[in-house]
């Protein structure tokens, strides 16, 4: 069982924590897209009420459930009209990149908060041990899932952010060729996610980075604030 499997197959009693983490993570991700698109001159998302941290504006129920079941899913995509940007390709890259980068930031800052709580023994201050345990579980999922979403969204397959970044970076001739393969992307995606031999040589090495990144964040903040 690889690390991704461990994140997918969680105890049923952890479901509230996982749902809360996905609520936060999906919302921050889509807000980042909408905010920067609006800053760069495209009001499309703002007119649809997407420049907000209100989760109801961003969550897709089926996409969230699928993430819980299969380990991949989606929120409601933020509509972006790149023609409204002064520099469509350059600003398009930024708007695509800020989504996964926002998840990386949540993971990084989440590790800081978790380390501070550990340093000052906040979890042990509660008379009910289950409260402290709940705090630990929440931060474990918050950090790991946001690293997962950061890596997942960098996969260069449509409609993921990684593909949009590659598309904007590529010369016109290559972009046209890439667009011809978009209709097959869902089948390719299903292959690399659900076929273990294919998954082992494609996305597994990427997701094997989750645990080292988690540990590096925790060690970094532990050193900064003098824990241990």
C-alpha positions in Angstrom: 0.0 0.0 0.0 1.6 3.3 -1.1 1.2 6.6 0.7 -1.7 7.7 -1.5 -3.6 4.6 -0.5 -3.0 5.4 3.2 -4.6 8.9 2.7 -7.6 7.5 0.9 -8.3 4.6 3.2 -8.9 6.4 6.5 -10.9 5.3 9.5 -14.6 6.1 9.3 -14.3 8.2 12.5 -11.9 10.5 10.7 -14.5 11.4 8.1 -15.4 14.8 9.8 -11.8 15.8 9.8 -11.2 14.8 6.2 -14.4 16.7 5.1 -13.4 19.8 7.0 -9.9 19.7 5.5 -11.3 19.3 2.0 -13.7 22.2 2.6 -10.8 24.4 3.6 -8.4 23.2 0.9 -10.7 23.3 -2.1 -12.0 26.7 -1.1 -8.6 28.3 -0.7 -7.5 26.8 -4.0 -10.4 28.1 -6.0 -10.4 31.5 -4.3 -6.8 31.9 -5.3 -7.6 31.4 -8.9 -10.6 33.8 -8.8 -8.7 36.5 -6.8 -5.7 36.7 -9.1 -7.9 36.5 -12.3 -9.8 39.5 -11.0 -6.6 41.4 -10.0 -5.3 40.8 -13.6 -8.4 42.3 -15.2 -10.8 39.4 -15.7 -14.0 40.1 -13.7 -15.7 36.8 -14.8 -15.2 35.0 -11.5 -16.0 38.1 -9.4 -19.3 38.6 -11.3 -20.2 35.0 -10.4 -19.4 35.5 -6.7 -16.3 33.3 -6.8 -13.9 35.9 -5.2 -14.9 34.7 -1.8 -13.8 32.2 0.9 -17.4 31.0 1.2 -17.1 27.2 0.6 -20.6 27.0 -0.8 -19.4 29.0 -3.9 -16.6 26.6 -4.7 -17.5 23.1 -3.6 -18.7 20.4 -6.0 -20.6 17.7 -4.0 -19.8 14.9 -6.4 -16.2 15.9 -6.8 -15.7 16.0 -3.0 -17.3 12.6 -2.6 -15.2 11.1 -5.3 -12.1 12.5 -3.6 -13.1 10.6 -0.4 -13.7 7.4 -2.3 -11.0 7.4 -5.0 -8.4 9.9 -3.8 -9.0 12.4 -6.6 -11.8 14.8 -7.2 -12.5 18.4 -7.8 -14.2 21.7 -6.7 -16.2 23.9 -9.1 -13.7 25.2 -11.7 -13.3 29.0 -11.7 -14.1 30.4 -15.1 -11.3 32.5 -16.5 -11.3 34.5 -19.7 -7.6 35.1 -20.5 -8.5 37.5 -23.2 -9.2 40.1 -20.5 -5.6 39.9 -19.3 -3.1 42.4 -20.5 -0.6 39.5 -21.0 -2.9 36.5 -21.5 -0.2 33.8 -21.4 2.0 35.2 -18.7 -0.9 36.1 -16.4 -2.6 32.9 -17.3 0.4 30.9 -16.0 0.2 32.9 -12.7 -3.6 32.3 -12.3 -3.1 28.6 -13.0 -0.2 28.3 -10.6 -1.6 30.1 -7.6 -4.2 27.3 -7.1 -1.7 24.6 -6.2 0.7 27.1 -4.6 -2.1 28.1 -2.3 -2.4 24.5 -1.1 1.3 24.4 -0.6 1.1 27.6 1.5 -1.7 26.1 3.6 0.4 23.0 4.3 3.4 25.1 5.2 1.6 27.4 7.5 -0.4 24.5 8.9 2.8 22.9 9.9 3.8 26.1 11.7 0.6 26.2 13.7 0.9 22.5 14.5 4.5 22.9 15.7 3.5 25.8 17.9 0.7 23.8 19.5 3.1 20.9 20.1 5.8 23.3 21.6 3.3 24.7 24.2 1.7 21.3 24.8 -1.8 22.7 23.9 -3.2 19.3 23.1 -2.3 18.0 26.6 -3.9 21.0 28.3 -7.4 19.6 27.7 -8.9 17.4 30.4 -10.5 15.3 27.7 -7.7 13.5 25.9 -9.9 13.1 22.8 -9.8 16.9 22.2 -6.0 16.8 22.0 -6.2 13.7 19.7 -8.7 15.5 17.5 -6.3 18.4 17.1 -3.5 16.1 16.0 -5.7 14.3 13.5 -6.9 17.5 12.0 -3.4 18.9 11.4 -2.1 15.6 10.1 -4.8 15.6 7.4 -4.6 19.4 6.8 -0.9 19.3 6.0 -0.8 16.0 4.1 -3.9 16.6 2.0 -2.7 20.1 1.0 0.6 18.7 -0.1 -1.3 16.0 -2.0 -3.5 18.7 -3.7 -0.4 20.7 -4.6 1.3 17.8 -6.3 -1.9 16.4 -7.8 -2.8 19.7 -9.5 0.6 19.9 -11.1 0.0 16.8 -13.1 0.1 17.9 -16.8 -3.3 16.5 -17.8 -6.4 18.6 -18.6 -8.2 20.1 -16.8 -5.6 20.2 -14.0 -3.5 23.4 -13.4 -0.3 21.7 -14.5 -1.7 21.2 -18.0 -2.8 24.8 -18.2 0.7 26.0 -17.2 2.3 23.8 -19.8 -0.2 24.9 -22.4 0.6 28.6 -21.7 4.3 28.0 -21.8 4.2 26.0 -25.0 4.7 27.6 -28.5 1.6 27.8 -30.6 2.3 24.8 -32.8 2.7 22.5 -29.7 -0.4 24.0 -28.1 -2.5 23.0 -31.1 -1.1 19.4 -30.9 -1.8 19.3 -27.1 -5.4 20.4 -27.6 -5.9 17.5 -30.1 -5.3 15.1 -27.2 -7.5 16.8 -24.6 -10.5 14.6 -25.5 -8.5 11.5 -24.5 -7.3 13.0 -21.2 -10.0 11.5 -19.0 -9.1 8.0 -20.3 -5.4 8.6 -19.7 -6.3 9.9 -16.2 -8.3 6.8 -15.3 -5.4 4.6 -16.4 -2.8 6.3 -14.3 -5.0 6.5 -11.2 -6.7 3.0 -11.3 -4.2 0.7 -13.0 -1.5 -0.1 -10.4 1.3 -0.9 -12.9 0.7 2.4 -14.8 0.3 4.3 -11.5 3.5 2.9 -10.2 5.6 4.5 -13.0 3.6 7.8 -13.3 2.0 9.4 -10.3 3.3 7.2 -7.5 6.8 8.7 -7.6 5.1 12.1 -7.4 3.0 11.2 -4.4 5.9 9.5 -2.7 7.1 13.1 -2.1 4.2 13.8 0.3 5.7 12.2 3.4 9.2 13.8 2.9 7.6 17.2 2.3 5.5 16.8 5.4 8.5 15.9 7.5 10.6 18.8 6.0 8.0 21.3 6.9 7.7 20.0 10.4 11.5 19.9 10.9 11.9 23.4 9.4 9.4 25.0 11.8 10.6 23.0 14.8 14.1 24.4 14.2 12.8 27.9 13.7 10.8 28.0 17.0 13.2 25.8 18.9 11.2 22.7 19.5 13.1 19.7 20.7 
